[in-house]
């Protein structure tokens, strides 16, 4: 069984000789009943819209894949930056402690 996609009979199924061993007879028979021109136009319009939607869907899937990769890279960067920030906060606390010790040593030196 085959399906016609010509303008006059879109989606209409038919039987024909399969042409075994390169030989073909003239057998042809419609399986589905005739459809009026308006229905054929609607089917063709829907096929065009479906093709457009499929193309748009592929574009969105490609965009989504790219965004997933960008998100993964940003997450890796965030993890590295959080680790660097933690290290800098630790160093800042050490500098504050060192500055406090130096100030106290200076005060004790002056007072003595």
Biopython code that builds the backbone (N, CA, C, O; Angstrom):
import numpy as np
from Bio.PDB.StructureBuilder import StructureBuilder

atoms = [
    (1, "UNK", "N", (0.851, -1.173, 0.000)),
    (1, "UNK", "CA", (0.000, 0.000, 0.000)),
    (1, "UNK", "C", (0.901, 1.241, 0.000)),
    (1, "UNK", "O", (1.920, 1.292, 0.688)),
    (2, "UNK", "N", (0.502, 2.213, -0.772)),
    (2, "UNK", "CA", (1.252, 3.447, -0.923)),
    (2, "UNK", "C", (0.359, 4.627, -0.558)),
    (2, "UNK", "O", (-0.862, 4.493, -0.470)),
    (3, "UNK", "N", (0.979, 5.771, -0.348)),
    (3, "UNK", "CA", (0.230, 6.987, -0.034)),
    (3, "UNK", "C", (0.590, 8.062, -1.043)),
    (3, "UNK", "O", (1.765, 8.323, -1.303)),
    (4, "UNK", "N", (-0.426, 8.674, -1.603)),
    (4, "UNK", "CA", (-0.230, 9.755, -2.568)),
    (4, "UNK", "C", (0.008, 11.060, -1.819)),
    (4, "UNK", "O", (-0.651, 11.343, -0.818)),
    (5, "UNK", "N", (0.955, 11.848, -2.314)),
    (5, "UNK", "CA", (1.193, 13.176, -1.742)),
    (5, "UNK", "C", (1.133, 14.248, -2.818)),
    (5, "UNK", "O", (1.652, 15.350, -2.636)),
    (6, "UNK", "N", (0.499, 13.924, -3.941)),
    (6, "UNK", "CA", (0.330, 14.946, -4.973)),
    (6, "UNK", "C", (-0.786, 15.897, -4.559)),
    (6, "UNK", "O", (-1.597, 15.586, -3.686)),
    (7, "UNK", "N", (-0.811, 17.052, -5.195)),
    (7, "UNK", "CA", (-1.740, 18.119, -4.812)),
    (7, "UNK", "C", (-3.207, 17.680, -4.871)),
    (7, "UNK", "O", (-4.003, 18.087, -4.024)),
    (8, "UNK", "N", (-3.571, 16.863, -5.852)),
    (8, "UNK", "CA", (-4.970, 16.469, -6.017)),
    (8, "UNK", "C", (-5.417, 15.404, -5.009)),
    (8, "UNK", "O", (-6.607, 15.313, -4.705)),
    (9, "UNK", "N", (-4.490, 14.601, -4.488)),
    (9, "UNK", "CA", (-4.853, 13.482, -3.603)),
    (9, "UNK", "C", (-3.900, 13.354, -2.412)),
    (9, "UNK", "O", (-3.322, 12.286, -2.213)),
    (10, "UNK", "N", (-3.726, 14.385, -1.638)),
    (10, "UNK", "CA", (-2.768, 14.292, -0.523)),
    (10, "UNK", "C", (-3.260, 13.337, 0.565)),
    (10, "UNK", "O", (-4.385, 13.444, 1.051)),
    (11, "UNK", "N", (-2.386, 12.404, 0.929)),
    (11, "UNK", "CA", (-2.700, 11.477, 2.012)),
    (11, "UNK", "C", (-3.618, 10.340, 1.607)),
    (11, "UNK", "O", (-3.989, 9.522, 2.449)),
    (12, "UNK", "N", (-3.987, 10.271, 0.361)),
    (12, "UNK", "CA", (-4.904, 9.220, -0.095)),
    (12, "UNK", "C", (-4.102, 7.964, -0.427)),
    (12, "UNK", "O", (-3.127, 8.005, -1.178)),
    (13, "UNK", "N", (-4.545, 6.835, 0.160)),
    (13, "UNK", "CA", (-3.815, 5.575, -0.020)),
    (13, "UNK", "C", (-4.288, 4.846, -1.282)),
    (13, "UNK", "O", (-5.434, 4.971, -1.712)),
    (14, "UNK", "N", (-3.347, 4.074, -1.860)),
    (14, "UNK", "CA", (-3.669, 3.327, -3.082)),
    (14, "UNK", "C", (-2.827, 2.064, -3.153)),
    (14, "UNK", "O", (-1.823, 1.920, -2.456)),
    (15, "UNK", "N", (-3.261, 1.158, -4.012)),
    (15, "UNK", "CA", (-2.525, -0.076, -4.293)),
    (15, "UNK", "C", (-2.031, -0.005, -5.728)),
    (15, "UNK", "O", (-2.710, 0.536, -6.601)),
    (16, "UNK", "N", (-0.851, -0.552, -5.968)),
    (16, "UNK", "CA", (-0.335, -0.648, -7.329)),
    (16, "UNK", "C", (0.573, -1.858, -7.403)),
    (16, "UNK", "O", (0.958, -2.430, -6.383)),
    (17, "UNK", "N", (0.900, -2.229, -8.595)),
    (17, "UNK", "CA", (1.783, -3.362, -8.817)),
    (17, "UNK", "C", (3.151, -3.027, -8.227)),
    (17, "UNK", "O", (3.716, -1.980, -8.547)),
    (18, "UNK", "N", (3.703, -3.907, -7.358)),
    (18, "UNK", "CA", (4.987, -3.606, -6.712)),
    (18, "UNK", "C", (6.178, -3.670, -7.657)),
    (18, "UNK", "O", (7.258, -3.191, -7.310)),
    (19, "UNK", "N", (6.012, -4.242, -8.824)),
    (19, "UNK", "CA", (7.116, -4.292, -9.779)),
    (19, "UNK", "C", (8.211, -5.250, -9.355)),
    (19, "UNK", "O", (9.372, -4.849, -9.263)),
    (20, "UNK", "N", (7.875, -6.500, -9.094)),
    (20, "UNK", "CA", (8.842, -7.509, -8.671)),
    (20, "UNK", "C", (9.800, -7.813, -9.818)),
    (20, "UNK", "O", (9.379, -7.961, -10.965)),
    (21, "UNK", "N", (11.078, -7.904, -9.506)),
    (21, "UNK", "CA", (12.145, -8.218, -10.462)),
    (21, "UNK", "C", (12.177, -7.249, -11.640)),
    (21, "UNK", "O", (12.489, -7.639, -12.766)),
    (22, "UNK", "N", (11.853, -5.987, -11.375)),
    (22, "UNK", "CA", (11.925, -4.980, -12.425)),
    (22, "UNK", "C", (10.755, -5.016, -13.394)),
    (22, "UNK", "O", (10.705, -4.212, -14.324)),
    (23, "UNK", "N", (9.818, -5.925, -13.198)),
    (23, "UNK", "CA", (8.650, -6.019, -14.076)),
    (23, "UNK", "C", (7.460, -5.408, -13.363)),
    (23, "UNK", "O", (7.259, -5.631, -12.169)),
    (24, "UNK", "N", (6.692, -4.657, -14.076)),
    (24, "UNK", "CA", (5.540, -3.984, -13.496)),
    (24, "UNK", "C", (4.330, -4.126, -14.402)),
    (24, "UNK", "O", (4.420, -4.030, -15.626)),
    (25, "UNK", "N", (3.189, -4.360, -13.753)),
    (25, "UNK", "CA", (1.940, -4.368, -14.519)),
    (25, "UNK", "C", (1.260, -3.009, -14.349)),
    (25, "UNK", "O", (1.819, -2.130, -13.693)),
    (26, "UNK", "N", (0.102, -2.817, -14.905)),
    (26, "UNK", "CA", (-0.598, -1.535, -14.842)),
    (26, "UNK", "C", (-1.644, -1.490, -13.738)),
    (26, "UNK", "O", (-2.526, -0.632, -13.754)),
    (27, "UNK", "N", (-1.554, -2.406, -12.782)),
    (27, "UNK", "CA", (-2.584, -2.449, -11.737)),
    (27, "UNK", "C", (-2.490, -1.203, -10.843)),
    (27, "UNK", "O", (-1.410, -0.831, -10.387)),
    (28, "UNK", "N", (-3.652, -0.567, -10.605)),
    (28, "UNK", "CA", (-3.733, 0.600, -9.732)),
    (28, "UNK", "C", (-5.155, 0.675, -9.189)),
    (28, "UNK", "O", (-6.124, 0.552, -9.939)),
    (29, "UNK", "N", (-5.271, 0.880, -7.873)),
    (29, "UNK", "CA", (-6.599, 0.995, -7.258)),
    (29, "UNK", "C", (-6.508, 1.893, -6.029)),
    (29, "UNK", "O", (-5.615, 1.737, -5.196)),
    (30, "UNK", "N", (-7.442, 2.835, -5.927)),
    (30, "UNK", "CA", (-7.503, 3.684, -4.738)),
    (30, "UNK", "C", (-8.086, 2.879, -3.581)),
    (30, "UNK", "O", (-9.072, 2.164, -3.760)),
    (31, "UNK", "N", (-7.489, 2.987, -2.402)),
    (31, "UNK", "CA", (-8.011, 2.341, -1.195)),
    (31, "UNK", "C", (-8.950, 3.305, -0.487)),
    (31, "UNK", "O", (-10.023, 2.912, -0.031)),
    (32, "UNK", "N", (-8.548, 4.553, -0.397)),
    (32, "UNK", "CA", (-9.365, 5.577, 0.262)),
    (32, "UNK", "C", (-10.306, 6.210, -0.756)),
    (32, "UNK", "O", (-9.976, 6.297, -1.939)),
    (33, "UNK", "N", (-11.475, 6.650, -0.302)),
    (33, "UNK", "CA", (-12.414, 7.298, -1.220)),
    (33, "UNK", "C", (-11.884, 8.666, -1.665)),
    (33, "UNK", "O", (-10.975, 9.226, -1.052)),
    (34, "UNK", "N", (-12.471, 9.183, -2.738)),
    (34, "UNK", "CA", (-12.115, 10.493, -3.273)),
    (34, "UNK", "C", (-12.359, 11.565, -2.206)),
    (34, "UNK", "O", (-13.333, 11.505, -1.456)),
    (35, "UNK", "N", (-11.456, 12.543, -2.156)),
    (35, "UNK", "CA", (-11.662, 13.674, -1.248)),
    (35, "UNK", "C", (-11.852, 14.929, -2.090)),
    (35, "UNK", "O", (-11.227, 15.097, -3.138)),
    (36, "UNK", "N", (-12.725, 15.802, -1.610)),
    (36, "UNK", "CA", (-13.015, 17.015, -2.376)),
    (36, "UNK", "C", (-11.810, 17.958, -2.357)),
    (36, "UNK", "O", (-10.904, 17.820, -1.535)),
    (37, "UNK", "N", (-11.825, 18.910, -3.274)),
    (37, "UNK", "CA", (-10.702, 19.846, -3.421)),
    (37, "UNK", "C", (-10.443, 20.639, -2.143)),
    (37, "UNK", "O", (-9.291, 20.889, -1.787)),
    (38, "UNK", "N", (-11.504, 21.030, -1.458)),
    (38, "UNK", "CA", (-11.340, 21.825, -0.231)),
    (38, "UNK", "C", (-10.596, 21.024, 0.833)),
    (38, "UNK", "O", (-9.704, 21.550, 1.497)),
    (39, "UNK", "N", (-10.961, 19.750, 0.996)),
    (39, "UNK", "CA", (-10.280, 18.893, 1.977)),
    (39, "UNK", "C", (-8.820, 18.707, 1.570)),
    (39, "UNK", "O", (-7.930, 18.726, 2.421)),
    (40, "UNK", "N", (-8.573, 18.526, 0.280)),
    (40, "UNK", "CA", (-7.194, 18.383, -0.199)),
    (40, "UNK", "C", (-6.386, 19.640, 0.117)),
    (40, "UNK", "O", (-5.235, 19.545, 0.545)),
    (41, "UNK", "N", (-6.988, 20.829, -0.092)),
    (41, "UNK", "CA", (-6.303, 22.088, 0.231)),
    (41, "UNK", "C", (-5.999, 22.176, 1.723)),
    (41, "UNK", "O", (-4.916, 22.608, 2.117)),
    (42, "UNK", "N", (-6.956, 21.767, 2.548)),
    (42, "UNK", "CA", (-6.749, 21.808, 4.004)),
    (42, "UNK", "C", (-5.615, 20.877, 4.398)),
    (42, "UNK", "O", (-4.753, 21.248, 5.195)),
    (43, "UNK", "N", (-5.611, 19.659, 3.840)),
    (43, "UNK", "CA", (-4.549, 18.693, 4.159)),
    (43, "UNK", "C", (-3.190, 19.250, 3.747)),
    (43, "UNK", "O", (-2.228, 19.178, 4.512)),
    (44, "UNK", "N", (-3.110, 19.806, 2.537)),
    (44, "UNK", "CA", (-1.832, 20.377, 2.085)),
    (44, "UNK", "C", (-1.397, 21.533, 2.975)),
    (44, "UNK", "O", (-0.217, 21.660, 3.300)),
    (45, "UNK", "N", (-2.354, 22.384, 3.373)),
    (45, "UNK", "CA", (-2.027, 23.492, 4.278)),
    (45, "UNK", "C", (-1.518, 22.992, 5.616)),
    (45, "UNK", "O", (-0.573, 23.540, 6.183)),
    (46, "UNK", "N", (-2.163, 21.938, 6.112)),
    (46, "UNK", "CA", (-1.716, 21.364, 7.388)),
    (46, "UNK", "C", (-0.328, 20.745, 7.259)),
    (46, "UNK", "O", (0.481, 20.831, 8.183)),
    (47, "UNK", "N", (-0.051, 20.123, 6.116)),
    (47, "UNK", "CA", (1.286, 19.555, 5.893)),
    (47, "UNK", "C", (2.350, 20.645, 5.871)),
    (47, "UNK", "O", (3.435, 20.477, 6.426)),
    (48, "UNK", "N", (2.030, 21.768, 5.223)),
    (48, "UNK", "CA", (2.977, 22.894, 5.190)),
    (48, "UNK", "C", (3.216, 23.411, 6.599)),
    (48, "UNK", "O", (4.355, 23.656, 6.995)),
    (49, "UNK", "N", (2.131, 23.576, 7.356)),
    (49, "UNK", "CA", (2.268, 24.060, 8.740)),
    (49, "UNK", "C", (3.056, 23.069, 9.587)),
    (49, "UNK", "O", (3.897, 23.465, 10.393)),
    (50, "UNK", "N", (2.778, 21.760, 9.399)),
    (50, "UNK", "CA", (3.484, 20.742, 10.168)),
    (50, "UNK", "C", (4.982, 20.766, 9.843)),
    (50, "UNK", "O", (5.821, 20.637, 10.735)),
    (51, "UNK", "N", (5.303, 20.930, 8.566)),
    (51, "UNK", "CA", (6.709, 21.020, 8.167)),
    (51, "UNK", "C", (7.367, 22.231, 8.812)),
    (51, "UNK", "O", (8.499, 22.150, 9.289)),
    (52, "UNK", "N", (6.655, 23.355, 8.825)),
    (52, "UNK", "CA", (7.178, 24.569, 9.457)),
    (52, "UNK", "C", (7.380, 24.345, 10.960)),
    (52, "UNK", "O", (8.412, 24.721, 11.516)),
    (53, "UNK", "N", (6.396, 23.736, 11.604)),
    (53, "UNK", "CA", (6.494, 23.485, 13.050)),
    (53, "UNK", "C", (7.639, 22.518, 13.343)),
    (53, "UNK", "O", (8.370, 22.700, 14.317)),
    (54, "UNK", "N", (7.800, 21.487, 12.501)),
    (54, "UNK", "CA", (8.910, 20.547, 12.697)),
    (54, "UNK", "C", (10.255, 21.257, 12.584)),
    (54, "UNK", "O", (11.160, 21.010, 13.380)),
    (55, "UNK", "N", (10.386, 22.140, 11.593)),
    (55, "UNK", "CA", (11.632, 22.894, 11.439)),
    (55, "UNK", "C", (11.886, 23.792, 12.632)),
    (55, "UNK", "O", (13.008, 23.878, 13.131)),
    (56, "UNK", "N", (10.837, 24.461, 13.087)),
    (56, "UNK", "CA", (10.970, 25.335, 14.257)),
    (56, "UNK", "C", (11.334, 24.513, 15.495)),
    (56, "UNK", "O", (12.136, 24.944, 16.322)),
    (57, "UNK", "N", (10.739, 23.331, 15.612)),
    (57, "UNK", "CA", (11.042, 22.451, 16.744)),
    (57, "UNK", "C", (12.510, 22.034, 16.721)),
    (57, "UNK", "O", (13.166, 22.013, 17.763)),
    (58, "UNK", "N", (13.031, 21.699, 15.531)),
    (58, "UNK", "CA", (14.452, 21.333, 15.432)),
    (58, "UNK", "C", (15.347, 22.506, 15.829)),
    (58, "UNK", "O", (16.354, 22.323, 16.513)),
    (59, "UNK", "N", (14.970, 23.719, 15.394)),
    (59, "UNK", "CA", (15.742, 24.912, 15.780)),
    (59, "UNK", "C", (15.744, 25.087, 17.296)),
    (59, "UNK", "O", (16.779, 25.378, 17.894)),
    (60, "UNK", "N", (14.579, 24.910, 17.907)),
    (60, "UNK", "CA", (14.485, 25.064, 19.366)),
    (60, "UNK", "C", (15.276, 23.983, 20.090)),
    (60, "UNK", "O", (15.891, 24.250, 21.123)),
    (61, "UNK", "N", (15.265, 22.761, 19.555)),
    (61, "UNK", "CA", (16.053, 21.694, 20.171)),
    (61, "UNK", "C", (17.540, 22.008, 20.087)),
    (61, "UNK", "O", (18.280, 21.777, 21.044)),
    (62, "UNK", "N", (17.980, 22.533, 18.951)),
    (62, "UNK", "CA", (19.386, 22.925, 18.802)),
    (62, "UNK", "C", (19.728, 24.046, 19.774)),
    (62, "UNK", "O", (20.772, 24.023, 20.427)),
    (63, "UNK", "N", (18.837, 25.024, 19.861)),
    (63, "UNK", "CA", (19.048, 26.137, 20.796)),
    (63, "UNK", "C", (19.081, 25.619, 22.231)),
    (63, "UNK", "O", (19.911, 26.055, 23.029)),
    (64, "UNK", "N", (18.190, 24.699, 22.560)),
    (64, "UNK", "CA", (18.139, 24.134, 23.907)),
    (64, "UNK", "C", (19.429, 23.384, 24.230)),
    (64, "UNK", "O", (19.949, 23.488, 25.340)),
    (65, "UNK", "N", (19.940, 22.634, 23.266)),
    (65, "UNK", "CA", (21.199, 21.916, 23.473)),
    (65, "UNK", "C", (22.327, 22.906, 23.749)),
    (65, "UNK", "O", (23.149, 22.686, 24.639)),
    (66, "UNK", "N", (22.362, 23.991, 22.987)),
    (66, "UNK", "CA", (23.382, 25.021, 23.208)),
    (66, "UNK", "C", (23.243, 25.668, 24.571)),
    (66, "UNK", "O", (24.240, 25.927, 25.245)),
    (67, "UNK", "N", (22.003, 25.932, 24.982)),
    (67, "UNK", "CA", (21.781, 26.544, 26.299)),
    (67, "UNK", "C", (22.157, 25.587, 27.428)),
    (67, "UNK", "O", (22.665, 26.016, 28.464)),
    (68, "UNK", "N", (21.910, 24.300, 27.228)),
    (68, "UNK", "CA", (22.314, 23.319, 28.243)),
    (68, "UNK", "C", (23.831, 23.322, 28.410)),
    (68, "UNK", "O", (24.341, 23.271, 29.530)),
    (69, "UNK", "N", (24.547, 23.382, 27.289)),
    (69, "UNK", "CA", (26.011, 23.416, 27.347)),
    (69, "UNK", "C", (26.485, 24.705, 28.010)),
    (69, "UNK", "O", (27.394, 24.681, 28.840)),
    (70, "UNK", "N", (25.872, 25.826, 27.647)),
    (70, "UNK", "CA", (26.234, 27.105, 28.266)),
    (70, "UNK", "C", (25.959, 27.062, 29.766)),
    (70, "UNK", "O", (26.762, 27.553, 30.559)),
    (71, "UNK", "N", (24.843, 26.484, 30.153)),
    (71, "UNK", "CA", (24.493, 26.357, 31.564)),
    (71, "UNK", "C", (25.519, 25.499, 32.305)),
    (71, "UNK", "O", (25.914, 25.819, 33.426)),
    (72, "UNK", "N", (25.949, 24.399, 31.661)),
    (72, "UNK", "CA", (26.953, 23.525, 32.280)),
    (72, "UNK", "C", (28.257, 24.286, 32.496)),
    (72, "UNK", "O", (28.871, 24.182, 33.558)),
    (73, "UNK", "N", (28.678, 25.046, 31.494)),
    (73, "UNK", "CA", (29.922, 25.813, 31.613)),
    (73, "UNK", "C", (29.807, 26.895, 32.687)),
    (73, "UNK", "O", (30.751, 27.122, 33.444)),
    (74, "UNK", "N", (28.656, 27.561, 32.754)),
    (74, "UNK", "CA", (28.453, 28.586, 33.781)),
    (74, "UNK", "C", (28.449, 27.975, 35.177)),
    (74, "UNK", "O", (28.964, 28.573, 36.121)),
    (75, "UNK", "N", (27.873, 26.796, 35.306)),
    (75, "UNK", "CA", (27.861, 26.121, 36.602)),
    (75, "UNK", "C", (29.279, 25.754, 37.034)),
    (75, "UNK", "O", (29.642, 25.918, 38.199)),
    (76, "UNK", "N", (30.080, 25.255, 36.085)),
    (76, "UNK", "CA", (31.482, 24.950, 36.402)),
    (76, "UNK", "C", (32.216, 26.220, 36.835)),
    (76, "UNK", "O", (32.982, 26.205, 37.799)),
    (77, "UNK", "N", (31.980, 27.303, 36.124)),
    (77, "UNK", "CA", (32.606, 28.580, 36.462)),
    (77, "UNK", "C", (32.164, 29.049, 37.840)),
    (77, "UNK", "O", (32.981, 29.534, 38.622)),
    (78, "UNK", "N", (30.877, 28.908, 38.143)),
    (78, "UNK", "CA", (30.357, 29.296, 39.453)),
    (78, "UNK", "C", (31.039, 28.506, 40.565)),
    (78, "UNK", "O", (31.406, 29.073, 41.594)),
    (79, "UNK", "N", (31.207, 27.213, 40.366)),
    (79, "UNK", "CA", (31.863, 26.375, 41.378)),
    (79, "UNK", "C", (33.297, 26.841, 41.596)),
    (79, "UNK", "O", (33.754, 26.943, 42.735)),
    (80, "UNK", "N", (34.017, 27.127, 40.492)),
    (80, "UNK", "CA", (35.399, 27.619, 40.625)),
    (80, "UNK", "C", (35.437, 28.964, 41.344)),
    (80, "UNK", "O", (36.281, 29.180, 42.213)),
    (81, "UNK", "N", (34.522, 29.872, 40.984)),
    (81, "UNK", "CA", (34.508, 31.198, 41.606)),
    (81, "UNK", "C", (34.132, 31.130, 43.081)),
    (81, "UNK", "O", (34.672, 31.880, 43.894)),
    (82, "UNK", "N", (33.210, 30.236, 43.433)),
    (82, "UNK", "CA", (32.856, 30.079, 44.848)),
    (82, "UNK", "C", (34.044, 29.561, 45.649)),
    (82, "UNK", "O", (34.272, 29.998, 46.777)),
    (83, "UNK", "N", (34.806, 28.628, 45.069)),
    (83, "UNK", "CA", (35.999, 28.115, 45.747)),
    (83, "UNK", "C", (37.037, 29.226, 45.901)),
    (83, "UNK", "O", (37.656, 29.354, 46.957)),
    (84, "UNK", "N", (37.229, 30.027, 44.854)),
    (84, "UNK", "CA", (38.186, 31.136, 44.926)),
    (84, "UNK", "C", (37.727, 32.165, 45.951)),
    (84, "UNK", "O", (38.547, 32.698, 46.698)),
    (85, "UNK", "N", (36.437, 32.450, 45.997)),
    (85, "UNK", "CA", (35.889, 33.399, 46.964)),
    (85, "UNK", "C", (36.111, 32.902, 48.392)),
    (85, "UNK", "O", (36.478, 33.674, 49.278)),
    (86, "UNK", "N", (35.885, 31.616, 48.602)),
    (86, "UNK", "CA", (36.089, 31.037, 49.934)),
    (86, "UNK", "C", (37.555, 31.185, 50.351)),
    (86, "UNK", "O", (37.854, 31.517, 51.498)),
    (87, "UNK", "N", (38.458, 30.935, 49.407)),
    (87, "UNK", "CA", (39.883, 31.070, 49.690)),
    (87, "UNK", "C", (40.241, 32.524, 50.011)),
    (87, "UNK", "O", (41.004, 32.785, 50.941)),
    (88, "UNK", "N", (39.691, 33.467, 49.245)),
    (88, "UNK", "CA", (39.976, 34.882, 49.489)),
    (88, "UNK", "C", (39.404, 35.352, 50.827)),
    (88, "UNK", "O", (40.035, 36.147, 51.524)),
    (89, "UNK", "N", (38.223, 34.871, 51.187)),
    (89, "UNK", "CA", (37.653, 35.233, 52.493)),
    (89, "UNK", "C", (38.545, 34.736, 53.625)),
    (89, "UNK", "O", (38.753, 35.434, 54.617)),
    (90, "UNK", "N", (39.068, 33.522, 53.466)),
    (90, "UNK", "CA", (39.969, 32.974, 54.473)),
    (90, "UNK", "C", (41.229, 33.838, 54.574)),
    (90, "UNK", "O", (41.679, 34.155, 55.675)),
    (91, "UNK", "N", (41.799, 34.218, 53.422)),
    (91, "UNK", "CA", (42.999, 35.061, 53.427)),
    (91, "UNK", "C", (42.697, 36.431, 54.031)),
    (91, "UNK", "O", (43.529, 36.976, 54.757)),
    (92, "UNK", "N", (41.523, 36.997, 53.745)),
    (92, "UNK", "CA", (41.137, 38.288, 54.305)),
    (92, "UNK", "C", (41.049, 38.209, 55.825)),
    (92, "UNK", "O", (41.496, 39.119, 56.524)),
    (93, "UNK", "N", (40.474, 37.125, 56.334)),
    (93, "UNK", "CA", (40.393, 36.952, 57.792)),
    (93, "UNK", "C", (41.790, 36.871, 58.398)),
    (93, "UNK", "O", (42.041, 37.435, 59.463)),
    (94, "UNK", "N", (42.704, 36.167, 57.717)),
    (94, "UNK", "CA", (44.078, 36.079, 58.214)),
    (94, "UNK", "C", (44.746, 37.456, 58.228)),
    (94, "UNK", "O", (45.461, 37.788, 59.174)),
    (95, "UNK", "N", (44.517, 38.254, 57.189)),
    (95, "UNK", "CA", (45.096, 39.598, 57.131)),
    (95, "UNK", "C", (44.534, 40.458, 58.260)),
    (95, "UNK", "O", (45.277, 41.218, 58.881)),
    (96, "UNK", "N", (43.233, 40.350, 58.536)),
    (96, "UNK", "CA", (42.631, 41.114, 59.631)),
    (96, "UNK", "C", (43.238, 40.700, 60.973)),
    (96, "UNK", "O", (43.533, 41.541, 61.822)),
    (97, "UNK", "N", (43.414, 39.396, 61.143)),
    (97, "UNK", "CA", (44.024, 38.918, 62.397)),
    (97, "UNK", "C", (45.454, 39.436, 62.501)),
    (97, "UNK", "O", (45.861, 39.897, 63.567)),
    (98, "UNK", "N", (46.229, 39.368, 61.411)),
    (98, "UNK", "CA", (47.600, 39.847, 61.409)),
    (98, "UNK", "C", (47.639, 41.346, 61.712)),
    (98, "UNK", "O", (48.479, 41.799, 62.490)),
    (99, "UNK", "N", (46.728, 42.121, 61.097)),
    (99, "UNK", "CA", (46.687, 43.565, 61.342)),
    (99, "UNK", "C", (46.355, 43.853, 62.805)),
    (99, "UNK", "O", (46.928, 44.762, 63.406)),
    (100, "UNK", "N", (45.438, 43.087, 63.372)),
    (100, "UNK", "CA", (45.079, 43.270, 64.787)),
    (100, "UNK", "C", (46.266, 42.962, 65.680)),
    (100, "UNK", "O", (46.535, 43.686, 66.639)),
    (101, "UNK", "N", (46.974, 41.891, 65.365)),
    (101, "UNK", "CA", (48.162, 41.527, 66.159)),
    (101, "UNK", "C", (49.219, 42.622, 66.054)),
    (101, "UNK", "O", (49.828, 42.993, 67.057)),
    (102, "UNK", "N", (49.442, 43.143, 64.844)),
    (102, "UNK", "CA", (50.428, 44.220, 64.661)),
    (102, "UNK", "C", (50.026, 45.464, 65.442)),
    (102, "UNK", "O", (50.871, 46.101, 66.071)),
    (103, "UNK", "N", (48.746, 45.815, 65.409)),
    (103, "UNK", "CA", (48.260, 46.981, 66.138)),
    (103, "UNK", "C", (48.439, 46.788, 67.638)),
    (103, "UNK", "O", (48.892, 47.696, 68.334)),
    (104, "UNK", "N", (48.087, 45.613, 68.133)),
    (104, "UNK", "CA", (48.256, 45.340, 69.566)),
    (104, "UNK", "C", (49.733, 45.374, 69.955)),
    (104, "UNK", "O", (50.087, 45.892, 71.014)),
    (105, "UNK", "N", (50.590, 44.822, 69.099)),
    (105, "UNK", "CA", (52.022, 44.846, 69.392)),
    (105, "UNK", "C", (52.530, 46.282, 69.427)),
    (105, "UNK", "O", (53.348, 46.625, 70.280)),
    (106, "UNK", "N", (52.065, 47.117, 68.524)),
    (106, "UNK", "CA", (52.463, 48.515, 68.499)),
    (106, "UNK", "C", (51.991, 49.238, 69.755)),
    (106, "UNK", "O", (52.742, 50.013, 70.348)),
    (107, "UNK", "N", (50.744, 48.985, 70.162)),
    (107, "UNK", "CA", (50.208, 49.624, 71.370)),
    (107, "UNK", "C", (51.016, 49.187, 72.587)),
    (107, "UNK", "O", (51.387, 50.027, 73.408)),
    (108, "UNK", "N", (51.294, 47.910, 72.721)),
    (108, "UNK", "CA", (52.092, 47.435, 73.857)),
    (108, "UNK", "C", (53.502, 48.017, 73.821)),
    (108, "UNK", "O", (54.069, 48.333, 74.867)),
    (109, "UNK", "N", (54.075, 48.162, 72.619)),
    (109, "UNK", "CA", (55.413, 48.727, 72.500)),
    (109, "UNK", "C", (55.422, 50.185, 72.965)),
    (109, "UNK", "O", (56.335, 50.610, 73.673)),
    (110, "UNK", "N", (54.406, 50.944, 72.565)),
    (110, "UNK", "CA", (54.332, 52.351, 72.967)),
    (110, "UNK", "C", (54.118, 52.465, 74.474)),
    (110, "UNK", "O", (54.709, 53.334, 75.115)),
    (111, "UNK", "N", (53.302, 51.622, 75.031)),
    (111, "UNK", "CA", (52.980, 51.715, 76.453)),
    (111, "UNK", "C", (54.146, 51.247, 77.330)),
    (111, "UNK", "O", (54.198, 51.590, 78.512)),
    (112, "UNK", "N", (55.028, 50.512, 76.803)),
    (112, "UNK", "CA", (56.107, 50.019, 77.654)),
    (112, "UNK", "C", (57.330, 50.859, 77.670)),
    (112, "UNK", "O", (58.297, 50.529, 78.356)),
]
sb = StructureBuilder()
sb.init_structure("model")
sb.init_model(0)
sb.init_chain("A")
sb.init_seg("    ")
for serial, (resi, resn, name, xyz) in enumerate(atoms, 1):
    if name == "N":
        sb.init_residue(resn, " ", resi, " ")
    sb.init_atom(name, np.array(xyz, "f"), 0.0, 1.0, " ", f" {name:<3s}", serial, name[0])
structure = sb.get_structure()
